[in-house]
Each structure stands twice: as structure tokens, then as C-alpha cells.
Amino acid sequence: MVCEQKPLGRWGANAHPMTLVAFDFDGTLSDSEMMVLLGEQYGVANEIGDITARAMRGELSYAESVYERAALLEGLPEPEAQAAYEQVFLRPGAADLIAALNDAGHTTAILTGGFTPGVEAALAKDHTEVDHVVANDLPVADGRLTGDAEGPLIEGTKDDALESLCVETGTDLADTVAIGDGANDLPMLKAAGTAIGFIPKPAVRPHCDVVVATMSRLQRVFEEDGLL
């Protein structure tokens, strides 16, 4: 495990403003991949993995990859989809970190290309709440997934979502912290006042002010720099 940190120089002990802390979900707060879990329920996990790999190679846009993978899930019964979502868990220490941020008076948010029911299931299992969840959804009709996907983070990007939350909460963009790991987190990481990589992909790492590999280390970073 390698954890790197350079001084953030933003808060100082007991001198920080209240801020907005925005987390990615899949790969950051959770090590689950919702599309894979859903695909396993329907016997199409390999096909979903192939589409994901094509998107990673730049052969598909993120939106195209979401729509193609969602189409493979057409007809999946809603109870089986819910069973997949119930397999989504927060990483060790994530619930404690979110609780500490909430107790300190900060605004907590999850900005994810994943799906609302999976996020909600994981939070509920750890009796954890955040102030805002911006996520996508797989619509259901007649008790089955329709094969469509909808939500603000399919065509939209996380920097726009972060900026919208700043307007909604009256937070200066400079007083935001973003935590993520993948390419679709880059817009948010670049826009935020402080960018933190959680085991970031190689292309993401250079854009991070801090790189961590555990939630407990992330909490110590916040404590050392006066956010907690």
C-alpha cells in the first residue's frame, strides 16, 4: 500500500471553512462494481466486462458504454436487480469517515455514474447518510428492467454536478474537496478546491493533490489538515 501526501495548505488546524466533500462511489467509497453485480444476476457479466473494456480503450464514450450495458439487462426481474444492489458495500472505515464529516458540519455528497438503489443499499447497511446523492437509475416497468438508463451522470459530467451542488448549498467551489479514482472523476477532481485520489488510475494520479489507499488514511489526511 502506497499513500502519498503533499501539504494542502488550505485549512490549518481549527481554521477551515465549512465545505462540501464529494465522493465518487464505485471504486472509491465502495469496491463494488454495480454493473458487474447486475450482470452476474442475468448471466451477462462477461459481455458487460467486454463493453467496459472497450470504453476503457476509448472505443466508446462513457454514455455509450452505459446504454450498451443497460441494454444487456433488459428483462432482469426487479427482485434480482435488488439482490445485486444488496451486494454493494461501503469500504471499511467509510461510514466512520462520513459520520465524522457530518458531525463536523460539512456537506457530504456522492456523485456517481452508478445507480441510486445500490448506493442507498450500501449506506443503509452501515446506518450512514450523506446530504446529497447524484446518481443514475435503471428504469423498471412491469417488474423488470427496461434496458434503458437515465440520470444526470450519463451524458452530464461530475464537474457540472459539483458546481450545481455548490450553488444549491452556497459553497464556494474553492472550498470543495473531491475524492475519486477513475477517468470520469477527472472533471470533478480538476474543478474542486482539493483533489484526492483513492487508489487512482494512472491517468488520474497526476491531477490529485493527495493520494490515499484506505479510508482510515483519508480520515487522517482530513484530521492533519484541519478539516476534521
C-alpha positions as CSV (number, residue, x, y, z in Angstrom):
1,M,0.0,0.0,0.0
2,V,1.4,3.4,-1.0
3,C,0.0,6.6,0.4
4,E,1.3,9.9,-0.7
5,Q,0.5,13.4,0.6
6,K,1.7,16.8,-0.1
7,P,0.7,19.7,2.2
8,L,-2.7,21.0,1.2
9,G,-2.1,24.4,2.7
10,R,-5.8,25.1,2.7
11,W,-7.4,24.7,6.1
12,G,-4.9,24.9,9.0
13,A,-5.9,23.4,12.4
14,N,-9.3,24.5,13.5
15,A,-9.4,27.2,10.9
16,H,-11.2,25.6,8.0
17,P,-14.5,26.9,6.5
18,M,-17.4,24.5,6.3
19,T,-17.0,22.7,3.0
20,L,-18.6,20.3,0.5
21,V,-16.9,16.9,0.4
22,A,-17.9,15.0,-2.8
23,F,-17.1,11.3,-3.1
24,D,-17.2,9.0,-6.1
25,F,-18.8,5.7,-5.2
26,D,-17.8,2.7,-7.3
27,G,-14.0,2.2,-6.8
28,T,-13.9,4.9,-4.1
29,L,-16.4,4.6,-1.3
30,S,-17.1,1.0,-2.4
31,D,-15.0,-1.6,-4.2
32,S,-18.2,-3.0,-5.8
33,E,-19.0,-2.6,-9.5
34,M,-22.8,-2.4,-9.8
35,M,-23.0,-3.2,-13.5
36,V,-20.9,-6.4,-12.9
37,L,-23.1,-7.5,-10.0
38,L,-26.2,-6.9,-12.1
39,G,-24.7,-8.8,-15.0
40,E,-23.9,-11.7,-12.8
41,Q,-27.6,-11.9,-11.8
42,Y,-28.5,-12.2,-15.5
43,G,-25.6,-14.2,-16.9
44,V,-24.2,-11.4,-18.9
45,A,-21.3,-10.3,-16.7
46,N,-18.7,-11.2,-19.4
47,E,-20.5,-9.2,-22.0
48,I,-20.7,-6.2,-19.7
49,G,-17.0,-6.6,-18.9
50,D,-16.2,-6.5,-22.7
51,I,-18.1,-3.3,-23.1
52,T,-16.4,-1.8,-20.1
53,A,-13.0,-2.7,-21.6
54,R,-13.9,-1.1,-24.9
55,A,-14.8,2.1,-23.1
56,M,-11.5,2.0,-21.2
57,R,-9.7,1.7,-24.6
58,G,-11.5,4.8,-25.8
59,E,-13.6,2.9,-28.4
60,L,-16.9,4.0,-26.7
61,S,-17.9,7.1,-24.8
62,Y,-18.9,6.7,-21.2
63,A,-22.5,7.4,-22.1
64,E,-22.4,4.8,-24.9
65,S,-21.0,2.2,-22.6
66,V,-23.7,2.8,-20.0
67,Y,-26.5,2.5,-22.6
68,E,-25.0,-0.7,-24.1
69,R,-24.5,-2.4,-20.8
70,A,-28.0,-1.4,-19.6
71,A,-29.5,-2.8,-22.8
72,L,-28.0,-6.2,-21.9
73,L,-30.0,-6.1,-18.6
74,E,-33.4,-5.7,-20.4
75,G,-35.9,-8.0,-18.7
76,L,-34.0,-8.6,-15.5
77,P,-36.6,-9.0,-12.8
78,E,-36.6,-6.2,-10.2
79,P,-36.1,-8.6,-7.3
80,E,-32.9,-9.9,-8.9
81,A,-31.7,-6.4,-9.6
82,Q,-32.4,-5.6,-5.9
83,A,-30.4,-8.7,-4.9
84,A,-27.5,-7.3,-6.9
85,Y,-27.7,-4.0,-5.2
86,E,-27.8,-5.7,-1.8
87,Q,-24.3,-7.0,-2.6
88,V,-22.9,-3.4,-2.7
89,F,-21.0,-2.5,0.5
90,L,-19.0,0.5,1.7
91,R,-15.3,0.1,2.2
92,P,-14.1,-0.4,5.8
93,G,-13.9,3.0,7.5
94,A,-16.1,4.8,5.0
95,A,-19.1,5.0,7.3
96,D,-17.0,6.4,10.2
97,L,-15.4,9.0,7.9
98,I,-18.8,10.2,6.5
99,A,-20.2,10.4,10.1
100,A,-17.2,12.4,11.2
101,L,-17.6,14.9,8.3
102,N,-21.3,15.2,9.0
103,D,-20.6,15.8,12.7
104,A,-18.1,18.5,11.8
105,G,-20.8,20.3,9.9
106,H,-19.6,19.7,6.4
107,T,-21.8,18.9,3.5
108,T,-21.3,15.4,2.2
109,A,-22.2,14.2,-1.3
110,I,-21.9,11.2,-3.5
111,L,-21.5,11.8,-7.2
112,T,-21.6,8.6,-9.1
113,G,-22.3,7.1,-12.5
114,G,-23.6,4.1,-10.6
115,F,-27.2,3.6,-9.6
116,T,-29.2,5.1,-6.8
117,P,-30.5,1.8,-5.3
118,G,-27.0,0.3,-4.9
119,V,-25.8,3.5,-3.2
120,E,-28.8,3.6,-0.9
121,A,-28.4,-0.1,0.0
122,A,-24.8,0.3,0.9
123,L,-25.4,3.3,3.1
124,A,-28.4,1.7,4.8
125,K,-26.3,-1.4,5.8
126,D,-23.9,0.9,7.7
127,H,-26.7,3.2,9.0
128,T,-25.0,6.0,7.2
129,E,-26.4,9.1,5.5
130,V,-25.0,11.8,3.2
131,D,-26.6,15.1,2.4
132,H,-26.8,14.6,-1.4
133,V,-26.7,11.7,-3.8
134,V,-26.3,12.4,-7.5
135,A,-26.6,9.1,-9.4
136,N,-28.2,7.3,-12.3
137,D,-31.0,4.8,-12.5
138,L,-32.1,1.8,-14.5
139,P,-35.8,2.2,-15.1
140,V,-38.3,-0.6,-14.2
141,A,-41.6,-1.3,-16.0
142,D,-43.9,-4.3,-15.2
143,G,-41.4,-5.5,-12.6
144,R,-38.4,-5.8,-14.9
145,L,-35.6,-3.5,-16.0
146,T,-36.5,-1.8,-19.3
147,G,-32.9,-1.9,-20.7
148,D,-32.7,1.8,-20.6
149,A,-30.6,4.1,-18.3
150,E,-31.3,7.6,-17.2
151,G,-29.8,10.1,-14.9
152,P,-27.6,13.3,-14.6
153,L,-24.3,11.5,-14.8
154,I,-24.6,9.6,-18.1
155,E,-24.4,12.5,-20.5
156,G,-23.5,15.0,-17.8
157,T,-20.2,15.3,-16.1
158,K,-19.2,15.5,-12.4
159,D,-17.8,19.0,-12.5
160,D,-21.3,20.3,-13.5
161,A,-22.8,18.2,-10.7
162,L,-20.3,19.6,-8.2
163,E,-20.9,23.2,-9.4
164,S,-24.7,22.7,-9.1
165,L,-24.3,21.5,-5.5
166,C,-22.2,24.5,-4.7
167,V,-24.9,26.8,-5.9
168,E,-27.5,24.8,-4.0
169,T,-25.6,24.8,-0.8
170,G,-24.0,28.2,-1.0
171,T,-20.5,26.8,-1.1
172,D,-17.5,28.4,-2.9
173,L,-16.0,25.9,-5.4
174,A,-12.6,26.6,-3.8
175,D,-14.0,25.2,-0.6
176,T,-14.8,21.8,-2.0
177,V,-13.0,18.5,-1.7
178,A,-13.4,15.8,-4.4
179,I,-12.4,12.1,-3.9
180,G,-12.3,9.7,-6.9
181,D,-10.3,7.1,-8.8
182,G,-11.3,7.0,-12.4
183,A,-11.3,8.9,-15.7
184,N,-15.0,10.0,-15.2
185,D,-13.9,11.6,-11.9
186,L,-11.3,13.9,-13.6
187,P,-13.7,16.8,-14.3
188,M,-14.8,16.8,-10.6
189,L,-11.2,16.5,-9.4
190,K,-10.0,19.3,-11.6
191,A,-12.8,21.6,-10.6
192,A,-12.6,21.1,-6.9
193,G,-10.5,23.1,-4.5
194,T,-8.8,20.0,-3.3
195,A,-8.5,16.8,-5.4
196,I,-7.9,13.5,-3.6
197,G,-7.2,10.2,-5.5
198,F,-8.3,7.0,-3.9
199,I,-6.1,4.4,-5.5
200,P,-6.4,6.4,-8.6
201,K,-5.9,5.1,-12.1
202,P,-2.5,6.2,-13.7
203,A,-4.1,8.9,-15.8
204,V,-5.8,10.4,-12.8
205,R,-2.9,10.3,-10.3
206,P,-1.1,13.5,-11.7
207,H,-4.2,15.6,-11.1
208,C,-4.5,14.7,-7.4
209,D,-3.2,16.8,-4.6
210,V,-3.3,13.8,-2.3
211,V,-3.3,10.0,-3.0
212,V,-4.5,7.5,-0.4
213,A,-5.4,3.8,-0.3
214,T,-7.6,3.4,2.7
215,M,-10.5,5.3,4.3
216,S,-8.6,5.5,7.6
217,R,-5.7,7.2,5.9
218,L,-8.1,9.6,4.2
219,Q,-9.6,10.4,7.6
220,R,-6.1,11.1,8.9
221,V,-5.4,13.4,6.0
222,F,-8.5,15.4,6.9
223,E,-7.5,15.5,10.5
224,E,-3.9,16.5,9.8
225,D,-5.1,19.4,7.6
226,G,-7.8,20.7,9.9
227,L,-10.9,19.6,8.1
228,L,-11.8,17.3,11.0
